[in-house]
Amino acid sequence: MFVLGTVGHVDHGKSTLLERLTGRATDRLVEEKRRGMTIELNFLHWQSKAFGAVGLIDVPGHEKLVTTMVSGVSQLDGFIFCVAADDGWMPQSEEHLRLLQALGVSRGVLVITKTDSPGARTEAVRAEAVAKMKAAFGRENSCVEISFECGLESFESALEDLLVTLPAPLDRGVPRLWIDRVFSVTGLGVVVTGTLREGRVERGQKLTLLPSEETVEVRGIQCYGEGVIEALPHQRVALQISGVKIEEIRRGDCLTGMPFEMTSVCDVSLDQAVRGAFSLSVGSWHGSARMIPVGESFYRLKCAPLSLRFGDPIVIRAPGGERTVATGRVRDPAPVPKHTEALERLRRITSVESFWESRLLGRGFATASDLMAGSAATKKDFDRWLAGQLQREGVILSRTQWEAGRESVKRLVAAGATLTQPSLEKTLDWAPQMVELLLKEMVQERIVERRPYGFVRPEVRAKTNPFTPRFREGLPLTRGALALSPAEIKKAVADGWLVSMGECVLDTQNYGRHKALVVAILQKSGAVTTSDLKTRLKMSRAQAVMILERLDRDRVTYLKDGVRRLLREV
């Protein structure tokens, strides 16, 4: 359940090494065979004595094909770094080493190839390559010397030793697969391949294709040439899928089992200063992007919509992809607009836990799926963090903001204020859902009491709505019919006595009565047309529409396909 891949300068024996190891040719394209060099990603597997099938990716080494190389390296658990004894350390050796660092692939085997070629400088090349690796990764990786006339026993032994040191594949609970090949098979249909970095995939499972957000079904799975019912994390897989046409998929698309946040703007940290237009690589996706400095080592990245998450490695190359200019990581896939606020937030994000906390501070609340979709943590790690968080009715809350909100409400009602949900949303600058949860909790604790005109201290004597007698039929009236000035009507609405309905108003008692009736009807019937509701409410269509549209604005009901339904439990 591991995937290894070759890296190194062009013509340093990467493909030949894998061909000898597996007994299978790597180059599959006519152009590759004609030119004698790897152009596309090629996939094989090798049988480890201890670990079974191990995926192998052969990547191109030419400087003009680095974007393709990044697609392969981004999927690796470990590397096979080839350096030819006659050429020595070359420019693409240096760039590939930098990209391994950026993509978090730090363990592998260094192979000094062509040791029997004329002009080989084996000892000197080995010493330089070992020093480069140690400087990059802070430790020595195994190093073997081979010629293509001798056996590969030492190389295979080094691979077995490498596999023992690799971290066990993590099952994050939700599959995510960057697609690196798309093709069709007669009788089967569309097939996509990639490395399953997270989660498992089962035959018959429904997945979401991003960025199109189309739902596809997995009809068949192959791992290393064999049909299986389930694919495990860190396996190379070929998935036969239905639900989309082949022209609707391309390399760089992503399959996932969870709704991921699609973003075209995110904040990233980079190891080099950049500004302007560049080429971006993330996963197997490549495209254009713009980089705008936010401050320090942080930048605002703008690109086509992608499913990016905290911690995703990125590679920034010069326009046209001639050279790598910077590497980095996604820090905030849903940044705040203002750069000053974004910088302050980015300074706080140093781990996945601090990322989750920053999301809570930014919005005040979130669901577990919201936070998990924005990060690559395991469910076990997330549940451990979640155990220490404040939760209400399946919503995770910012403890700091929640306590501050409670204190504000206590202070306001103690001063004799009558609170309404809209006024409190404005006062606290909170989302409606969060204010609703807060008021519900404080009503249950008898800190406030709900009255038709708003929320007050429980000791406050109930007031009689002074406007209710004017609504003798209990139906909306035009503002002019009340014989009140616009300022008086505005104040009555703000005080919670009247409910605004466009050009008309209705007192809160009668509005509450109609609301209760509509809720009861919809709880029993599920979905009802406006005409049916009008009849049951015993009013004109115009009056019914005013009340129903107000219920829509209050997030009690919603209209879709000509019928109205309850938006939530009331």
Rosetta blueprint (number, residue, H / E / L):
1 M L
2 F L
3 V E
4 L E
5 G E
6 T E
7 V E
8 G L
9 H L
10 V L
11 D L
12 H L
13 G L
14 K H
15 S H
16 T H
17 L H
18 L H
19 E H
20 R H
21 L H
22 T H
23 G L
24 R L
25 A L
26 T L
27 D L
28 R L
29 L L
30 V H
31 E H
32 E H
33 K H
34 R H
35 R H
36 G L
37 M L
38 T L
39 I L
40 E L
41 L L
42 N E
43 F E
44 L E
45 H E
46 W E
47 Q E
48 S E
49 K L
50 A L
51 F L
52 G E
53 A E
54 V E
55 G E
56 L E
57 I E
58 D E
59 V L
60 P L
61 G L
62 H L
63 E H
64 K H
65 L H
66 V H
67 T H
68 T H
69 M H
70 V H
71 S H
72 G H
73 V H
74 S L
75 Q L
76 L L
77 D L
78 G E
79 F E
80 I E
81 F E
82 C E
83 V E
84 A E
85 A L
86 D L
87 D L
88 G L
89 W L
90 M L
91 P H
92 Q H
93 S H
94 E H
95 E H
96 H H
97 L H
98 R H
99 L H
100 L H
101 Q H
102 A H
103 L L
104 G L
105 V L
106 S L
107 R L
108 G E
109 V E
110 L E
111 V E
112 I E
113 T E
114 K L
115 T L
116 D L
117 S L
118 P L
119 G L
120 A L
121 R L
122 T H
123 E H
124 A H
125 V H
126 R H
127 A H
128 E H
129 A H
130 V H
131 A H
132 K H
133 M H
134 K H
135 A H
136 A H
137 F H
138 G L
139 R L
140 E L
141 N L
142 S E
143 C E
144 V E
145 E E
146 I L
147 S L
148 F L
149 E L
150 C L
151 G L
152 L L
153 E H
154 S H
155 F H
156 E H
157 S H
158 A H
159 L H
160 E H
161 D H
162 L H
163 L H
164 V H
165 T H
166 L L
167 P L
168 A L
169 P L
170 L L
171 D L
172 R L
173 G L
174 V L
175 P L
176 R E
177 L E
178 W E
179 I E
180 D E
181 R E
182 V E
183 F E
184 S E
185 V E
186 T L
187 G L
188 L L
189 G E
190 V E
191 V E
192 V E
193 T E
194 G E
195 T E
196 L E
197 R E
198 E E
199 G L
200 R L
201 V E
202 E E
203 R L
204 G L
205 Q L
206 K E
207 L E
208 T E
209 L E
210 L E
211 P L
212 S L
213 E L
214 E E
215 T E
216 V E
217 E E
218 V E
219 R E
220 G E
221 I E
222 Q E
223 C E
224 Y L
225 G L
226 E E
227 G E
228 V E
229 I L
230 E E
231 A E
232 L L
233 P L
234 H L
235 Q E
236 R E
237 V E
238 A E
239 L E
240 Q E
241 I E
242 S E
243 G L
244 V L
245 K L
246 I H
247 E H
248 E H
249 I L
250 R L
251 R L
252 G L
253 D L
254 C E
255 L E
256 T E
257 G L
258 M L
259 P L
260 F L
261 E L
262 M L
263 T E
264 S E
265 V E
266 C E
267 D E
268 V E
269 S E
270 L E
271 D L
272 Q L
273 A L
274 V L
275 R L
276 G E
277 A E
278 F E
279 S E
280 L E
281 S E
282 V E
283 G L
284 S L
285 W E
286 H E
287 G E
288 S E
289 A E
290 R E
291 M E
292 I E
293 P E
294 V E
295 G E
296 E L
297 S L
298 F E
299 Y E
300 R E
301 L E
302 K E
303 C E
304 A E
305 P E
306 L E
307 S L
308 L L
309 R L
310 F L
311 G L
312 D L
313 P E
314 I E
315 V E
316 I E
317 R E
318 A L
319 P L
320 G L
321 G L
322 E L
323 R L
324 T E
325 V E
326 A E
327 T E
328 G E
329 R E
330 V E
331 R E
332 D E
333 P L
334 A L
335 P L
336 V L
337 P L
338 K L
339 H H
340 T H
341 E H
342 A H
343 L H
344 E H
345 R H
346 L H
347 R H
348 R H
349 I L
350 T L
351 S L
352 V H
353 E H
354 S H
355 F H
356 W H
357 E H
358 S H
359 R H
360 L H
361 L H
362 G H
363 R H
364 G L
365 F E
366 A E
367 T L
368 A H
369 S H
370 D H
371 L H
372 M H
373 A H
374 G L
375 S L
376 A L
377 A L
378 T L
379 K H
380 K H
381 D H
382 F H
383 D H
384 R H
385 W H
386 L H
387 A L
388 G L
389 Q L
390 L E
391 Q E
392 R E
393 E L
394 G L
395 V E
396 I E
397 L E
398 S L
399 R H
400 T H
401 Q H
402 W H
403 E H
404 A H
405 G H
406 R H
407 E H
408 S H
409 V H
410 K H
411 R H
412 L H
413 V H
414 A H
415 A L
416 G L
417 A L
418 T L
419 L E
420 T L
421 Q H
422 P H
423 S H
424 L H
425 E H
426 K H
427 T H
428 L H
429 D L
430 W L
431 A L
432 P H
433 Q H
434 M H
435 V H
436 E H
437 L H
438 L H
439 L H
440 K H
441 E H
442 M H
443 V H
444 Q H
445 E L
446 R L
447 I L
448 V L
449 E E
450 R E
451 R E
452 P L
453 Y L
454 G E
455 F E
456 V E
457 R L
458 P L
459 E L
460 V L
461 R L
462 A L
463 K L
464 T L
465 N L
466 P L
467 F L
468 T H
469 P H
470 R H
471 F L
472 R L
473 E L
474 G L
475 L L
476 P L
477 L E
478 T E
479 R H
480 G H
481 A H
482 L H
483 A L
484 L L
485 S L
486 P H
487 A H
488 E H
489 I H
490 K H
491 K H
492 A H
493 V H
494 A H
495 D L
496 G L
497 W L
498 L E
499 V E
500 S E
501 M E
502 G L
503 E L
504 C E
505 V E
506 L E
507 D E
508 T H
509 Q H
510 N H
511 Y H
512 G H
513 R H
514 H H
515 K H
516 A H
517 L H
518 V H
519 V H
520 A H
521 I H
522 L H
523 Q H
524 K H
525 S H
526 G L
527 A L
528 V E
529 T L
530 T H
531 S H
532 D H
533 L H
534 K H
535 T H
536 R H
537 L H
538 K L
539 M L
540 S L
541 R H
542 A H
543 Q H
544 A H
545 V H
546 M H
547 I H
548 L H
549 E H
550 R H
551 L H
552 D H
553 R H
554 D L
555 R L
556 V L
557 T E
558 Y E
559 L E
560 K E
561 D L
562 G L
563 V E
564 R E
565 R E
566 L E
567 L L
568 R L
569 E L
570 V L
